[in-house]
Amino acid sequence: MASLEIGTDPSTMGMDAARLERIRGHFDRYVADARLSGWLVTVARAGELVWTGSGGYRDREAGLAVTDDTLWRIYSMTKPLTTLGAMMLYEEGRFDLNDDVGRWIDALAEPQVYVSGTATAPVTVPAIGPVRVHHLLSHTSGLTYGFNYLHPVDAIYRAKGYDFGWAKGADLVRAVDDWSTSPLLFQPGSRWNYSVATDVLGRLIEIWSGQSLDAFFRERIIEPLGLIDTDWYCPEDKRDRLAMLYVPVGGTFAPVADLARAATHLPQLWSGGGGLVSSAADYQRFMTMILRGGELDGVRLLSNRTVALMSENHLPGDVDLANFATDSFSETDYAGVGFGLGFSVMLDRRANKSLVSEGTIGWGGAASTAFWIDPVEELTVGFYTQLLPSGTYPIRRELQQLVYQSLSD
């Protein structure tokens, strides 16, 4: 069973226990006001858990409370683990970050870029340069999501069956071909747009490693890190621990049981962009490994130099997302925030109006989960709930305020 046992007095780690309790009161009000069914937070410093709290229900209708071992749909918090896998193969010399993705994905060998027209009659021009691996890692490839609902190319994805989900019967090979034969939103590297790029990266992991993505994850990430509750679905013997999914309705929320049940059977494709089910304890292990420069409990998955590279802003000219992103969906505020290889990166906390240290990396998931890793303060913080969509409430910024005000050193 997953454990979130606190073995350290927060005061010895430079944090005020009484002020940390403000987190509980704040999110308990979310439950009392019927904005959230339940929540769980972990706060760790220097790899040591200093505070955890939870409240409400993992399944309100069944009367099941949130517990330490609740299983959550982490959706796009899968992306950093897929990025981890890709960078492990990078360290083995399987590819260069500047490599043309068309070397391995035929449909991206000669990409076309949308310039005008409609979803049914797009006008395109040839890309002036290739889609490179680092474009996938930084969401600057020109790929998109069907659920963005902002651009004619988004509609092209939906017409092929990709909205908030996958085309019926599509495996990862077919899905990547469907996306890659659609126009790009822009010339590769010229803008930022949240997209299926990490799912394409998952297909590249299969090609580079010679393994299916699920086998690679199991052998190279899940087992070495000791992630006992992380998988592509929730097996039958753990289903009573799986949180229900909810959507806001009329000032409260309602369950979406069919979508929640989708996590109880093997998926039709391995989604490196959003497919994992996990626990707070498992994700804490992942965050601690990144904080410690790629090593945990004597197992090194990445060089600390590689982690440092991933944690730097890779947007051209060191710009932030406010000046480089399209209007696509994002799990973070744009101002003062850049994007590295698999993570957002805090560049200017004054521009972001935030207490978070510059250099902090993080991301979130579609069901309002979120995490960040602050190397300056040696903080790792995770937030878990199950409300779609993630932008419903400013949970991440509120949690940031509540965590940083508790620092006492």
N, C-alpha and C positions, 0 to 999 in steps of 0.2 A: 504494500500500500504506500502511496505517495505520502511523504512527510514534510511538513513545514514547521518543524520544531525550532523554537528560538533557544539558542544556547548561549547567547551573548547579551549582556546588559547594554542597552542602547547608549548609555552615558559613556561607557568605555570606548565606544566607536564615534563619539562626538555628536550624538543625537539625543534630543530631549524626549523622553518617553511620554510625558504628559502632552507635549505639543504634537507628537505623532498621533495621539488619540483623536486629534481633530479630524483626521482622515475618516475614522469610523463614524463620527457624528455627521460629517458632511454626506457620506454616501448612504448612511441609514436614512437620511431625509429623502434621498432619491427613492428608496423603497417605500417609505411612509407616504410619499406623494404619488405613488404608483407610476413613477417614471421608469424605474427599473424593477425587474423581478428580484434580482440578486446581484451580488458583487463580491469580488475577492481582490485584495491588494497584497503584494509582497514588496518589502523594502529591505535591501541588503547594502552593506558597506564593506568594501574590501573583501567581498565574497562571503561575508557572514550575515545571515538573516538577523535583522534587528527588530523588525516589526512585521506582523501579518494581521490582517483583519478581514472579516467577511460578514455578510448580512443577507437577509432575504432568502429567496428560494431559487434553487437550480431548476425546479419545475413547480411553479405556483399551483397549477391545477391538481397536481398529485400530492401537494403538501410536502415536498421534499426540499429540505434546507440546503443551502450552499455549504459544502464541507471542504476540507483541505484537499481531498482526493477527487473533487468534481472534475469531470472531463469537459473541455470546452472546444468548440469549433474555433480555431485560431485564424482561419482564412489566410489573409495576406501576411500574417506573422510566420507563415511557411516560407515566404520569399527569402528571408535572411538565411535559413537553413539550406535552401537550394543554392544560394550564392556561396555559402560555406563549401558545399560539395563541389561546385565548379572551381573554386579557388584551390581546393585540395588537388584537383587534377591539373590546374595551372602550375602548382608547385612541382608536379611530376613531369612537366614539360610537354603536356598533351596539346597545348595551344598557346598562342600569344594573344594578349589582350587586343592587339591591333589586327588580328586575323579577320579576314572576310568570312562571315557566316555562310556565304554561298559556297564555300569549300565543302560544307557538309549538308546544307539544306538547299537542294537544287532550285526550289522555287524562289529563293532569295539570291540566286546568282546574278540575276538582272532585274532588280526591283523597279517597280513603277511608282511614281509619286503623284498623288492627287493634286490637281491645280484648280479645277472648277467642275461644274456640272452637278448632277444629282446622284443619289445612290444607285439608281437604275441606269444612268448614263453618265458615268464619271469621265472626265477628261484628265488624262495623265501624261506625264513626261518621264523619260528614263532618269533614274537617280544619277547624280553626278559623281557619287562615290559609293562604296560598298557599305552595307550594314556590318559593322564590326562587333566583335564580342563585347567590347567595353560599352558599346551602345546598348546592348541588351541589359547589361548589369546596371546601367545608369538611367534607363528608361528614356534614352534619346534616339531610339531606333526608328521612330515613326510608326510603330505598331500602336494599337489602341485596344480598348475594351468595347464590346457591344453595349454594355450597360452605361457607358458614358452619356449617350443621348445628346451629343453636342455637335456632331460632325457627320456629313454624309458617309464617311468611311465606317463610322460606328454602325450606321444602318446597314451597310454591306455585311458587316459581321453578323448582325442580327438576322439578316435574310438567309445567311448560311447556317443559322441555328445557334448562334453564340450570343446570348444575352447574359443573364445571371445564371450561367450553367453552360452545358455543352450540347452540341448537336447530337441528336439521337443516334446511337450506335457508333459515334466517333471515338477512336482511340487516339493516343497522343500523336502518332504519325499523321493520321488524317487531319487532326485539328491544326497542327503546325502547317500543313500544306494549305488548308483552307485560309488561314490567316495570311500566309506568305504569298498567296496568289491574289490577295486583295491589295489595293493601293496602299502605300504608306501615306501618313498624314502630311509629312514634310520630308525634306532632304535629310538623310541620316546625319545626326549630330548637330542639327541646326536648332532644335527645340527640345523641350521635355514634355512627355505625355505618358501618364500612367497607363500601363498596358499589359498584354499577355506576354511581354518579353521574357519574364522569368519562367513561364511555361515552355517557351521555345528553348530557353537555357536548359530546362530539364530534359528536353529531347537531345540536346547536345551532350549532356552528361551521359545519356544512354549510348550515344555514338562513341564518345571518347573512352568510356569505361568498358564497353561491350556488355553491360548489364542493363536490365530494366531499372527504371528509376527507383522502384520500391525495393529491389534487391540491393542496389547501391546504397540507398539510405540505411537499410537495415545493417549491412555489413560495415559501412564506413562511418556512419554518424550515430545512429540510434543505439547500437550495441556498445561501441567504444565509449560513448558519453553516459551510458547507463540510463537511457531514457525509457523507463519501464512502462510508461503510459502514453507514448507517442506513436501514432500509426495513421494510416490513410483512412481508417474507419474505426468504429467502436465495436469490438467483438461482443458476442452475446453475454459473456460472463461479466461484462463491465457496463451493460446498458443502463442499469439503475443509477449509475453515476453520471450519465451524460446529461448536460444541461439542455433544456428546451430552448428553442429560438423564438424571439418575439419581434413584433413590429409595433411602432407607435400608432395608436388609434384614438382619436378624440380626447387627447389629454391623458390617456392611460396607455396600455399596451395589450396586444392580443397574441396568442401563440400561433406559430406557423408549423404545425406538427408534421406535415408532409415533408417540408424542407429539413426539419430536424431529423426525421427518420432516414433521410438520405445518407446520413453519416453512420448508419447501422449496418451497412453492407458494403462489399468491395466496390470501389468506384469503377466507372467504365474507362477512365483514363487517370494516370497519375499526374495530378496537378501540382507542379512545383511552385505555382503561383498562389495556391490557396487551398490545398487539399488536406492538410493535417488536422487531426484531433490530438489534443495534448492536455497536460495538467500544469498547474502553476509551479509545482516542484520540478517537473521536467524542464520547463522553459527557464526556470531559475538556473539550472545547471548549464544550459546553453549560454545564457547571459554571462554567467561567471567565467566560463571558458573564454569568451570574447574579451571580457574585462582583463583577464590574466594573459592576454596576448596569444591565445590559441591553444592553451594547455589547461587541463583539469585533472586532478587526482593522478598525476603522473602520465597521463595520456595526452600527447600533443597532436592536434589535428591540423594546425596551421602555424607557420612561422610568425613571430610577433611583427616582423617587417611587412608581411602580407596583410595582417590585421590593420596595421597602421595605414597602408595604402588604401584599403577598403574604407577606412574611416575619414579619408580626406575628400574634399569637394572635387568632383570630376566634371562639373559643368564648365564649359569653355569660358575663359576669362575670369574664373572664380566668381561668377555671378550667382545670385540667389534665384530661387524658383519664382519669386515675384517678377523678375525681369526675364525669365527664360522659359517658363512653363506656358503651355496652352491653357485653356480654361478647364482642363480635365480634372476629374475627381482626384483628390489627394488625401492621404491620411494625416497630413500635417499642415500647419499654417505656412504660407509661402514666404512671408517677409523675414529676411535674415536667415533663411534656411536653404542650404544647398543639398546636393545629393551625391553620395559616394558610390561605392560598388555594393548595392544591396540595402543600403540604409539611407535615411535622411541624416543630414549633418548640420548642427547648429553653427552658423558662421558669425552671427552678430546678434547677441541677446538684447541689445538696445533696440535694434530694428524690430525684433520679435516681441519686445516688451515682456521679457521672460526672465525668471531667476536661473534658468538652466545654463550651465557652463558652456562656453564655446568649445566645440569639439565633441559635444554629446551626439551620439548616434541613436537611432531608434526607428520605429515604425508602428503600425497598428493593423487591425483586421476589420473586416466588413461588419462583424457583430459587436463592434465598439470595444474590442480588446486593444491594448496598447502596451508598449514597453519602451524603456530607454536605458542607455548605458552611458554614464558620465565618468570619463576617465580622470577628470580633474578632482572631483569629489569622491571617486571610487564608488559611485552609487550604481546599483541596478534596481530598476523598479518595474513591476509588472501589474497590469490591471486586467481583470477578467470579468466579463459579463456576456450577455447574449442578446443584444438589441440591434436589429438591422433598421436603417443603415447607420454607419459609424458616425456620421456627422450630426446625428440627432441632437446631442447635447455636447457642450465643450468640456467633456470629461478629462481629456488629457491635460489641458491647460490648468484646470482646477486642481488636479492631482499634483501637477508640478509645483504649484504654489504651496500646497499643503505639505509636500515632502521637504522642500528647501527651507521653509520657515522653521522646521524642526532641527536644523543643523545648529550645533552649539559650539563648534570649534572654528 
